[in-house]
Amino acid sequence: MLRHILAMALVIALAVPAAHAQNILFLNKSEGFEHSPVALKDGKTVAGQAIKELADAYGATVTETKNGSAINAENLKNFDLVMFYTSGDPTKPSKDGGDAMGPNGQTELLEWIKNGGGFMAFHSTTDTFHTPPGGEVTPFVKMLGAEFVSHGKQFVGMVKVVDTAHPAMASIPQDWKTNEEWYLFKNFNKETMHVLALMDPGEERAKQEAYNIPSYPVMWCSQYGSGKVYFTALGHGDEMWKNDIFTQNIVDAATWLLDDATGAPDVKPNYEEVVPKEIKK
C-alpha cells in the first residue's frame, strides 16, 4: 500500500500541463569504485529499479544508462531531469561497461542545468570530476556543492533537518537515525549552498576520530542559473533504496526540481547560518 501511495505521489509530482510526460535520465557510470545499488545484477540495478518503480507505470519515462556519451547537448534536450550516481572521471573508460563521456560533456551538462534543467545527485556523485592536486575546484564540484574526501566505518548517524519548510524535506523526520556510509567532504560551495539537513555523528565522535567534528551538511540544494540542483549523501547500500523514507525523499526532491519556479527563498544560501562551527555539547 505504501509503495502504491509513493508511486501515485510521483505521478502527481511529474504531472505537467503540457503535452508530454516528464523524461528522466539516470546516469550511473562508475569509473572509480562501483557501489552495489548501481552494479548490474541480471541486467538491472537496485537503484534504477527503485526509480523506475516510482515512475515508469505512471507516465514518467526513466532512461538508465552507464554510458557517459549520453551527456551531450543534443541528447540532454530530451530530458527534464538528470540524475547522477557516479564516481571517478566519466571521461575515462570504466570497468562497468559504460562508454566514456565526451570531452565537452561536463560543460554541456552545466549549460543544460543553467538553462533550466533539474539535477539530482546521490552519494558518490561527490566523488566525480575531482579537483586536480594543486588545481582549482572543478566546475562540476562547484555546481554540485562539495567534494568527497573520505569515509569511515558505517554507523547510525542522525540526520537533522534544518529547513523543515523546504518541499524536498517533506518526508524526512526532524531527527532521523539511519545507518549509512557517511561521506566526509571538502570544498563546500558556501556561496550557493542551501543546506537542508546535517548529519550529527553523536556518540560515533568518540569511536572514529574522523567524525569527531561538528555536524555537517548531507542534504542540500542550490540554484544554478535558471536550473536547480539537489544532492543527498545517502544511498550507499541496497537496503537504503528499499527504505520508504529515502524513496519518498526522491519523489519530494523530483517534485521540487521539476517545479518551474526559480529564485525562490528555498534556495537562498544559508551555510554560514546553519552549519555549526564547533561541536555542541
C-alpha positions in Angstrom: 0.0 0.0 0.0 2.8 2.5 0.9 4.6 1.8 -2.3 1.4 2.5 -4.2 1.0 5.7 -2.4 4.6 6.7 -3.2 4.1 5.9 -6.8 0.9 7.9 -7.0 2.7 10.8 -5.3 5.3 10.7 -8.1 2.8 10.7 -10.9 1.3 13.9 -9.3 4.8 15.3 -8.9 5.7 14.6 -12.5 2.4 15.6 -14.0 2.6 18.6 -16.3 0.0 20.7 -18.0 2.0 20.4 -21.2 1.5 17.6 -23.7 4.5 15.3 -22.8 5.3 13.2 -19.8 8.5 14.0 -17.9 11.7 12.3 -19.1 14.4 11.4 -16.6 18.0 10.4 -17.5 19.7 8.3 -14.8 23.5 8.0 -15.3 25.3 5.5 -13.0 28.7 5.3 -14.6 31.4 4.3 -12.2 35.0 5.0 -13.4 36.0 4.5 -9.7 34.5 2.2 -7.1 31.2 0.8 -8.2 28.6 0.8 -5.4 26.2 -2.1 -5.1 23.0 -0.2 -5.9 24.3 0.6 -9.4 26.0 -2.7 -10.1 24.3 -4.7 -12.8 22.6 -7.8 -11.4 20.7 -9.9 -14.0 20.8 -6.8 -16.3 19.3 -4.5 -13.7 20.4 -2.2 -10.9 18.8 -1.8 -7.5 18.8 2.0 -7.7 17.5 2.0 -11.3 14.7 -0.4 -10.4 13.7 1.7 -7.4 13.5 4.9 -9.5 11.6 3.1 -12.3 9.1 1.6 -9.8 8.2 5.1 -8.7 7.9 6.5 -12.2 7.5 4.1 -15.2 4.0 2.8 -14.6 2.6 6.3 -14.1 3.7 8.2 -17.2 7.2 9.3 -16.5 10.0 7.8 -18.6 13.3 6.8 -17.0 16.3 6.1 -19.2 19.0 4.4 -17.2 22.5 4.2 -18.6 26.1 3.7 -17.8 27.2 5.4 -21.0 28.8 8.8 -20.4 28.2 9.6 -24.0 24.5 10.2 -23.1 25.7 13.5 -21.6 25.8 15.8 -24.6 24.0 19.0 -25.5 21.8 17.3 -28.2 20.7 14.3 -26.1 20.0 16.4 -23.0 17.3 18.3 -24.9 15.2 15.1 -24.5 15.2 15.3 -20.7 13.6 17.3 -17.9 15.5 15.8 -15.0 19.0 14.3 -14.9 20.1 12.0 -12.0 23.7 11.0 -11.3 25.0 8.2 -9.2 28.6 8.3 -10.5 32.2 8.1 -9.4 35.6 9.0 -10.8 36.2 10.7 -14.1 33.3 10.0 -16.5 35.5 10.9 -19.5 37.7 7.9 -18.9 36.9 4.2 -19.6 35.2 2.3 -16.8 35.1 -1.3 -15.7 31.3 -1.3 -15.6 31.0 -1.4 -19.4 29.8 2.1 -19.9 31.5 4.2 -22.6 33.3 7.5 -21.8 31.7 10.9 -21.7 32.9 13.2 -24.4 35.4 16.0 -23.6 32.7 18.6 -23.7 30.3 16.6 -21.5 30.9 18.4 -18.3 30.5 21.8 -19.9 27.4 20.8 -21.8 25.7 19.3 -18.7 26.4 22.5 -16.8 25.0 24.6 -19.6 21.9 22.4 -19.7 21.3 23.0 -15.9 21.9 26.7 -16.3 19.3 26.9 -18.9 16.6 25.4 -16.6 17.4 21.7 -16.2 16.9 19.9 -12.9 19.8 17.9 -11.5 19.6 15.3 -8.7 22.7 13.5 -7.4 23.2 10.6 -4.9 26.0 9.6 -2.6 29.2 9.0 -4.6 28.5 11.7 -7.2 30.6 13.9 -4.9 33.4 11.5 -5.9 33.1 12.6 -9.5 35.3 15.1 -11.5 37.7 15.7 -8.6 39.7 18.8 -8.2 43.2 18.1 -9.5 46.1 18.2 -7.0 47.1 21.9 -6.6 44.4 22.9 -9.1 41.2 24.8 -9.0 37.9 23.3 -7.9 36.3 21.8 -11.0 33.1 23.4 -12.4 31.2 20.2 -11.7 32.1 20.2 -8.0 31.2 23.9 -7.7 27.8 23.2 -9.3 27.2 20.1 -7.1 28.3 21.9 -3.9 31.0 19.8 -2.3 33.7 17.1 -2.9 34.2 13.7 -1.3 37.3 13.3 0.9 36.9 10.0 2.7 34.7 7.9 4.9 35.0 5.7 7.9 33.1 2.6 9.1 29.3 2.7 8.6 27.3 3.7 11.6 23.9 5.0 12.6 24.1 8.8 12.3 21.3 11.3 12.9 20.0 13.4 10.0 18.9 16.7 11.4 16.6 18.7 9.1 17.5 22.4 9.3 14.9 23.6 6.8 11.6 21.8 7.7 9.6 24.0 5.3 11.5 23.0 2.2 9.4 20.8 -0.2 12.3 18.4 -0.6 12.3 17.7 3.1 8.6 16.9 3.4 9.2 13.2 4.1 12.4 13.4 6.3 11.8 13.2 10.0 13.2 16.0 12.1 15.8 13.8 13.7 16.2 10.7 11.6 18.6 8.0 12.8 19.8 5.8 9.9 22.7 3.6 9.1 24.9 4.8 6.2 28.4 5.1 4.9 28.8 8.7 5.8 31.0 10.6 3.4 33.2 13.4 4.6 33.5 16.4 2.3 35.7 19.4 1.3 35.3 22.4 -0.9 31.8 23.2 0.2 30.3 25.9 -2.1 29.2 28.2 0.7 28.3 30.9 -1.7 25.5 28.8 -3.3 24.6 26.0 -1.0 21.2 25.9 0.7 21.7 23.3 3.5 18.6 21.1 4.0 19.9 18.7 6.6 23.0 18.0 8.7 24.5 14.7 9.9 25.2 14.6 13.7 27.7 11.8 14.4 26.7 11.7 18.1 28.5 9.0 20.1 30.5 8.0 17.0 32.7 11.0 17.6 34.3 9.0 20.4 34.7 5.9 18.3 36.0 7.3 15.0 38.3 10.3 15.1 37.3 11.3 11.5 33.8 12.0 12.8 34.9 14.0 15.9 33.7 17.1 14.1 30.7 19.4 14.2 27.5 18.3 12.4 27.9 18.9 8.7 25.7 19.1 5.5 24.5 15.8 4.0 21.5 17.1 2.0 21.4 20.4 0.2 20.2 22.2 -2.9 21.1 25.3 -4.9 20.1 27.3 -7.9 22.4 27.1 -10.8 21.5 29.7 -13.4 17.9 29.0 -14.2 18.2 25.4 -13.1 18.1 23.7 -9.8 20.4 21.2 -8.0 19.6 18.7 -5.3 22.1 16.4 -3.5 21.7 13.7 -0.9 24.7 11.9 0.6 22.6 8.8 1.2 22.3 5.7 -1.0 25.4 3.7 -0.3 23.8 0.3 0.1 21.0 -1.7 -1.5 18.9 -1.5 1.7 18.6 2.3 1.6 17.0 2.0 -1.9 14.3 -0.1 -0.2 13.7 2.4 2.6 10.4 4.2 2.2 11.7 7.5 3.8 14.6 7.6 1.3 12.5 6.7 -1.8 9.8 9.3 -0.8 12.6 11.9 -0.5 13.4 11.1 -4.1 9.8 11.9 -5.0 9.8 15.1 -3.0 13.1 16.3 -4.4 12.0 15.5 -8.0 8.8 17.4 -7.4 10.8 20.5 -6.4 13.3 20.2 -9.2 10.6 19.9 -11.8 8.7 22.9 -10.5 9.3 25.8 -12.9 9.8 28.4 -10.1 13.3 29.8 -9.8 14.9 32.3 -7.5 12.6 31.3 -4.6 13.7 31.7 -0.9 14.1 27.9 -0.7 17.5 28.1 -2.5 18.9 31.1 -0.6 22.5 30.3 0.6 22.4 29.5 4.3 25.6 27.6 5.1 27.1 30.2 7.5 23.8 30.4 9.3 23.0 26.7 9.9 26.3 24.8 10.0 27.8 24.8 13.5 31.5 25.8 13.8 32.0 23.7 16.9 30.7 20.5 18.5 27.6 21.2 20.5 27.8 19.5 24.0 
